[in-house]
Amino acid sequence: MPASNSPATLNFDTHIKQLPVVEGQLDNSFAAIDWQKPWLTHITQLSYISNTIERLSRSKLQRNSLDNLGDSEDLDNAKSLDTYDINASDINTPDTIAKVLKTAITQQAEHLQQPLPHTKPAHDHESQTLQFVSQNALPEGKAYEHFIGTTGNIPTRDNLHDLFNGSIWLTFPKTKAMLNYYHMLEIAKQGISERRGRVRDTITVFDENGAVLVTSDASIGKALVDFDWQASLVKPRAKWDNPAQPNTSAQAAVYIFGHALLEQLVHPRKPLCAHSIVIHVAQEFFTLSLAERISCLDDKVAEYMDTLLSNDDVKPRQLAPLPILGVPHFWTENADTGFYEDSYVFRSGRRQSNNKKP
C-alpha cells in the first residue's frame, strides 16, 4: 500500500512545476511492498515513490486480471478496474524505475531549491551531477562504481534491488557519494579484480546491509556493540522512537541504509541481521522534523564513513550486527520480551567474549 497517509514520511509533492507522469508496468514483485512498514518511513520522496510504484505494479496485476476474464465473467468486474492503470499497463516502457527515481530526485531538488546532488570527485575527476539512467548506459566491462564516479550516472534496472538502491541515493546522497569516492580510490590503487580488499568489502557490506543507530544515550550504543540485547533493545524500550509517532523525548532510533536489506524486508524474516554503525547525537536531534533528521544524519554518516574507511585496518567486522526486527517498534512481536530469547537470532556475540580476554 502507498505511504501517503503516513505521518512520518518525507513528502515534497507540493511543487509548482508539473512533472511528467511516469508510465510503464512493473512485475508483481513490486506489488508486494508494504510502504507503511516502519523501516521505510525515512525514505525521501516516499509518498511520490510509493504511489507511483503502487500504480505501476497494480496496472500489471489488473492487466493479468483482464486477460483471465472469461466470456461468462460479469462485465462489471472489468469496469471496476482503474481505466487509467489499464491503459498504462499497455505501455511496456523499459527503464521504468530509472524514470521514477529521476522524477523523484528532480522533484526533491525543486522543493529544496537546491541543485541535484553530486559525486565526490576522486583524483583528477570532476564532480558530476547524479542522475538515474538505464542499465544499458553502463559500457560493457566498465566497473559500476567507476562509471558512477566519473559520469554521475547511476545504472538502474527494473527490479526491487535497484529501486531501493536509488531510494537510498535520494535519502543519503552525501553518504552514498562518500562510499563511491572510496571505491574510486581503491580502484585506482588496485584495479578491478575478484578480491575487493578490506576497504571495498566494508563499503559493500554497509552499502548492501547497513543500518544506523542514532542515539543520545551512549549506553544504548555501547550495549549494541557488546551484543547486550537486553540493555540496548529491551530495557530501554521506552527511550526508542516510534516511526509512526515520532517522539521529541526519544533517545534512540534506527534508520536502514542497506538497499539489499530493504529488499529482503519486503518479506520479513526474524533472522535478518543488519551491519550497523552508532552515531551519537545531542538530545535536540529528536526534536527535529524527520526531513531535518535525515539531512543531519546524512552529514554525520558521511563523516563517520570517511573516518572509518580512511583507516588502513578497516574491516567489515567493525560493523555491529543488529537483528533488524528486534528494533523496538519495527515488528509487533518484539513488544513481548520473549521475542529476544531466541539465541539463534540474538547471539552472545564475538565482542562480548573478546572483552573478557586479559
C-alpha positions as CSV (number, residue, x, y, z in Angstrom):
1,M,0.0,0.0,0.0
2,P,1.2,3.6,-0.7
3,A,2.6,5.7,2.2
4,S,0.6,8.8,1.5
5,N,-1.1,8.7,4.9
6,S,2.0,8.0,6.9
7,P,2.7,10.9,9.4
8,A,6.4,10.3,9.2
9,T,7.1,10.4,5.5
10,L,9.2,12.9,3.7
11,N,6.6,14.2,1.3
12,F,7.6,17.0,-1.0
13,D,4.8,16.7,-3.5
14,T,3.6,20.3,-3.4
15,H,5.7,21.7,-6.2
16,I,4.9,24.4,-8.7
17,K,6.2,22.7,-11.9
18,Q,4.0,19.8,-13.1
19,L,6.4,16.9,-13.7
20,P,5.6,14.2,-16.3
21,V,3.7,11.1,-15.1
22,V,5.9,8.0,-15.5
23,E,4.2,5.3,-17.5
24,G,5.1,1.6,-17.8
25,Q,4.4,-1.6,-16.0
26,L,6.3,-3.4,-13.2
27,D,6.2,-7.1,-12.3
28,N,4.3,-8.5,-9.4
29,S,7.3,-8.3,-7.0
30,F,6.7,-4.6,-6.6
31,A,3.1,-5.1,-5.6
32,A,4.4,-7.0,-2.5
33,I,6.0,-3.9,-1.0
34,D,4.1,-2.6,2.1
35,W,5.1,1.1,2.1
36,Q,3.7,1.6,5.6
37,K,6.4,-0.5,7.2
38,P,8.3,1.5,9.9
39,W,11.7,0.8,8.3
40,L,10.6,2.7,5.2
41,T,9.3,5.9,6.8
42,H,12.7,7.8,6.4
43,I,12.9,7.4,2.6
44,T,13.0,10.7,0.8
45,Q,10.1,11.3,-1.6
46,L,8.3,8.3,-0.1
47,S,4.8,9.5,-1.0
48,Y,5.7,10.0,-4.6
49,I,7.7,6.8,-5.0
50,S,5.2,4.6,-3.1
51,N,2.1,5.9,-5.0
52,T,3.9,5.7,-8.4
53,I,5.2,2.2,-7.8
54,E,1.9,1.0,-6.4
55,R,0.1,2.4,-9.5
56,L,2.6,0.8,-12.0
57,S,2.6,-2.6,-10.3
58,R,-1.2,-2.5,-9.9
59,S,-1.5,-1.9,-13.7
60,K,0.3,-5.2,-14.3
61,L,-1.9,-7.1,-11.9
62,Q,-5.0,-5.6,-13.5
63,R,-3.9,-6.5,-17.0
64,N,-3.4,-10.1,-15.8
65,S,-6.9,-9.9,-14.3
66,L,-8.4,-8.8,-17.6
67,D,-6.5,-11.5,-19.5
68,N,-8.0,-14.1,-17.2
69,L,-11.6,-12.9,-17.6
70,G,-13.8,-15.4,-19.4
71,D,-16.9,-14.7,-21.5
72,S,-19.1,-15.6,-18.6
73,E,-17.5,-13.0,-16.3
74,D,-19.6,-10.1,-15.3
75,L,-18.5,-7.1,-17.3
76,D,-18.9,-5.0,-14.1
77,N,-15.8,-6.7,-12.8
78,A,-13.8,-5.4,-15.7
79,K,-15.3,-1.9,-15.3
80,S,-14.3,-1.8,-11.7
81,L,-10.7,-1.8,-12.7
82,D,-9.0,1.6,-12.9
83,T,-9.1,2.6,-16.6
84,Y,-6.0,4.8,-16.3
85,D,-3.9,2.0,-15.0
86,I,-5.2,-0.4,-17.6
87,N,-4.1,2.0,-20.3
88,A,-0.8,2.4,-18.6
89,S,-0.2,-1.3,-18.5
90,D,-0.3,-1.4,-22.2
91,I,2.8,0.7,-22.4
92,N,5.7,-1.7,-22.0
93,T,8.2,1.1,-21.2
94,P,11.7,-0.1,-20.2
95,D,13.8,1.6,-17.6
96,T,10.7,2.5,-15.5
97,I,12.5,2.5,-12.2
98,A,15.2,4.9,-13.5
99,K,12.4,7.2,-14.7
100,V,10.6,7.1,-11.4
101,L,13.8,7.9,-9.5
102,K,14.8,10.6,-11.9
103,T,11.5,12.3,-11.4
104,A,11.8,11.9,-7.6
105,I,15.3,13.4,-7.4
106,T,14.2,16.3,-9.7
107,Q,11.2,16.9,-7.5
108,Q,13.3,16.8,-4.4
109,A,15.8,19.4,-5.7
110,E,13.0,21.7,-6.8
111,H,11.3,21.5,-3.4
112,L,14.6,22.3,-1.6
113,Q,15.5,24.9,-4.3
114,Q,18.9,23.2,-4.5
115,P,20.9,21.7,-7.3
116,L,20.9,18.0,-7.8
117,P,23.4,16.1,-5.6
118,H,26.8,15.4,-6.9
119,T,29.6,12.8,-6.7
120,K,32.6,13.4,-4.5
121,P,35.5,13.7,-7.0
122,A,38.5,11.4,-6.6
123,H,41.9,12.2,-8.0
124,D,41.6,14.3,-11.2
125,H,38.0,13.6,-11.8
126,E,35.5,16.4,-11.6
127,S,32.3,16.4,-9.5
128,Q,29.4,15.1,-11.5
129,T,25.7,15.6,-11.2
130,L,24.0,12.4,-10.0
131,Q,21.3,11.0,-12.2
132,F,19.5,7.7,-12.8
133,V,19.9,6.1,-16.2
134,S,19.2,2.8,-17.9
135,Q,21.4,-0.2,-17.0
136,N,22.2,-0.2,-20.8
137,A,24.2,3.0,-20.3
138,L,26.9,1.1,-18.4
139,P,29.6,0.2,-21.0
140,E,30.5,-3.5,-21.2
141,G,33.5,-4.2,-19.0
142,K,33.2,-0.9,-17.1
143,A,33.1,-1.1,-13.3
144,Y,29.8,0.0,-11.9
145,E,31.3,2.2,-9.2
146,H,33.8,3.8,-11.5
147,F,31.1,4.6,-14.0
148,I,29.1,6.4,-11.4
149,G,32.2,8.3,-10.1
150,T,33.2,9.5,-13.5
151,T,29.8,10.3,-15.0
152,G,27.4,10.8,-12.1
153,N,25.1,8.3,-13.9
154,I,23.6,5.5,-11.7
155,P,22.7,2.5,-13.9
156,T,19.3,1.2,-12.8
157,R,17.4,-1.9,-13.6
158,D,13.7,-2.6,-13.2
159,N,13.9,-4.6,-10.1
160,L,13.4,-4.2,-6.3
161,H,17.2,-4.1,-5.6
162,D,17.7,-1.1,-7.8
163,L,14.5,0.6,-6.6
164,F,15.8,0.5,-3.0
165,N,19.3,1.4,-4.1
166,G,18.0,4.5,-5.8
167,S,15.8,5.4,-2.8
168,I,18.9,5.4,-0.6
169,W,20.8,7.6,-3.0
170,L,17.8,10.0,-2.7
171,T,17.8,9.8,1.1
172,F,21.6,9.7,1.9
173,P,23.2,11.3,-1.2
174,K,26.3,12.6,0.7
175,T,27.0,9.2,2.3
176,K,26.4,7.3,-0.9
177,A,28.8,9.7,-2.7
178,M,31.4,9.1,0.0
179,L,31.2,5.4,-0.4
180,N,31.6,5.8,-4.1
181,Y,34.6,8.1,-3.5
182,Y,36.4,5.3,-1.6
183,H,35.5,2.8,-4.2
184,M,37.2,5.1,-6.7
185,L,40.3,5.5,-4.5
186,E,40.6,1.7,-4.1
187,I,40.0,1.0,-7.8
188,A,42.8,3.5,-8.6
189,K,45.2,1.6,-6.2
190,Q,44.3,-2.0,-7.0
191,G,42.3,-2.0,-10.2
192,I,39.3,-4.3,-10.7
193,S,39.7,-7.9,-9.5
194,E,37.6,-10.5,-7.8
195,R,39.2,-9.6,-4.5
196,R,38.0,-6.2,-3.4
197,G,40.1,-5.8,-0.3
198,R,39.1,-4.8,3.2
199,V,38.1,-1.2,2.3
200,R,35.8,-2.1,-0.5
201,D,34.5,-5.2,1.4
202,T,33.5,-2.9,4.3
203,I,31.8,-0.4,1.9
204,T,29.9,-3.2,0.2
205,V,28.6,-4.8,3.4
206,F,27.4,-1.4,4.7
207,D,26.0,-0.3,1.4
208,E,24.1,-3.5,0.9
209,N,23.1,-4.4,4.5
210,G,23.8,-1.3,6.7
211,A,21.8,0.3,9.4
212,V,22.4,3.4,11.5
213,L,21.7,3.5,15.2
214,V,21.4,7.2,16.2
215,T,21.2,7.8,19.9
216,S,21.7,10.4,22.6
217,D,22.2,7.7,25.2
218,A,25.8,6.4,24.9
219,S,24.9,3.3,26.9
220,I,22.5,2.1,24.3
221,G,25.1,2.3,21.6
222,K,27.7,0.5,23.7
223,A,25.3,-2.2,24.6
224,L,24.5,-2.8,21.0
225,V,28.2,-3.1,20.1
226,D,28.7,-5.5,23.0
227,F,25.8,-7.7,21.9
228,D,23.9,-6.9,25.1
229,W,20.4,-7.0,23.6
230,Q,18.7,-6.5,27.0
231,A,20.5,-3.2,27.6
232,S,20.2,-2.0,24.1
233,L,16.8,-3.1,22.8
234,V,14.7,-4.4,25.7
235,K,15.2,-2.5,29.0
236,P,15.4,1.0,27.4
237,R,12.4,0.3,25.1
238,A,10.6,3.5,26.4
239,K,13.6,5.5,25.1
240,W,13.2,4.3,21.5
241,D,11.5,6.4,18.9
242,N,8.4,5.1,17.2
243,P,8.5,5.8,13.4
244,A,4.7,6.0,13.3
245,Q,4.6,8.6,16.1
246,P,7.9,10.4,16.4
247,N,8.7,11.5,19.9
248,T,10.8,14.5,20.8
249,S,11.9,12.9,24.0
250,A,13.1,9.7,22.3
251,Q,16.8,8.9,22.7
252,A,17.3,6.2,20.1
253,A,16.3,5.3,16.5
254,V,17.4,3.1,13.7
255,Y,17.4,4.1,10.0
256,I,18.2,1.5,7.4
257,F,20.9,2.3,4.9
258,G,21.4,-1.1,3.1
259,H,19.3,-1.4,0.0
260,A,19.6,-5.2,-0.2
261,L,18.3,-5.3,3.4
262,L,15.3,-3.3,2.4
263,E,14.7,-5.7,-0.5
264,Q,14.8,-8.7,1.9
265,L,12.4,-6.9,4.3
266,V,9.7,-7.0,1.6
267,H,9.3,-10.5,3.0
268,P,10.4,-10.0,6.7
269,R,12.2,-12.9,8.5
270,K,13.3,-12.9,12.1
271,P,16.9,-13.9,11.4
272,L,17.6,-10.9,9.1
273,C,20.6,-9.1,10.5
274,A,21.9,-5.6,9.6
275,H,25.5,-4.4,9.9
276,S,25.3,-1.2,11.9
277,I,27.2,1.8,13.0
278,V,26.4,4.0,16.0
279,I,26.0,7.8,15.6
280,H,25.9,9.8,18.8
281,V,23.8,12.9,18.8
282,A,22.6,15.6,21.2
283,Q,19.0,15.2,22.5
284,E,18.0,18.1,20.2
285,F,18.3,15.7,17.3
286,F,15.0,14.1,18.2
287,T,13.2,17.4,18.3
288,L,13.9,17.9,14.5
289,S,11.4,17.0,11.8
290,L,12.1,13.8,10.0
291,A,13.4,15.6,7.0
292,E,15.8,17.6,9.2
293,R,16.9,14.4,11.0
294,I,17.8,12.7,7.8
295,S,19.7,15.7,6.4
296,C,21.6,16.0,9.6
297,L,22.2,12.2,9.7
298,D,23.5,12.2,6.1
299,D,26.2,14.7,7.1
300,K,27.1,12.7,10.2
301,V,27.2,9.2,8.5
302,A,29.3,10.6,5.6
303,E,31.8,12.0,8.1
304,Y,31.8,8.7,10.0
305,M,32.4,6.6,6.9
306,D,35.1,9.0,5.8
307,T,37.0,8.4,9.1
308,L,36.3,4.7,9.1
309,L,37.3,4.0,5.5
310,S,40.5,6.1,5.7
311,N,41.8,3.7,8.3
312,D,44.1,1.0,6.7
313,D,42.8,-1.5,9.3
314,V,39.2,-1.2,8.4
315,K,37.2,-4.4,8.0
316,P,33.6,-5.4,7.9
317,R,33.8,-6.9,11.4
318,Q,33.8,-3.3,12.7
319,L,30.2,-3.0,11.8
320,A,28.0,-4.1,14.7
321,P,25.4,-6.9,13.9
322,L,21.8,-5.9,14.6
323,P,18.8,-8.3,14.2
324,I,16.7,-5.8,12.4
325,L,13.3,-7.0,13.5
326,G,14.4,-6.6,17.1
327,V,14.5,-2.8,16.8
328,P,11.7,-1.5,19.1
329,H,8.5,-0.6,17.1
330,F,9.8,-2.2,13.9
331,W,7.9,-5.5,14.5
332,T,4.8,-6.1,16.5
333,E,6.1,-9.3,18.0
334,N,9.1,-7.7,19.7
335,A,6.8,-6.0,22.2
336,D,6.9,-9.3,24.0
337,T,10.3,-9.6,25.8
338,G,10.3,-13.3,24.9
339,F,11.0,-12.3,21.3
340,Y,14.6,-11.7,22.3
341,E,15.1,-15.0,24.0
342,D,15.8,-16.7,20.6
343,S,19.5,-17.4,20.9
344,Y,19.8,-18.3,17.3
345,V,19.0,-14.7,16.3
346,F,20.1,-12.8,19.4
347,R,23.5,-14.4,19.9
348,S,26.0,-13.7,22.6
349,G,28.5,-12.3,20.0
350,R,32.2,-12.2,19.5
351,R,32.8,-8.9,21.2
352,Q,31.3,-9.9,24.5
353,S,33.7,-12.9,24.7
354,N,36.6,-10.8,23.4
355,N,36.1,-8.3,26.1
356,K,36.7,-11.0,28.7
357,K,40.2,-11.6,27.5
358,P,43.0,-10.1,29.6
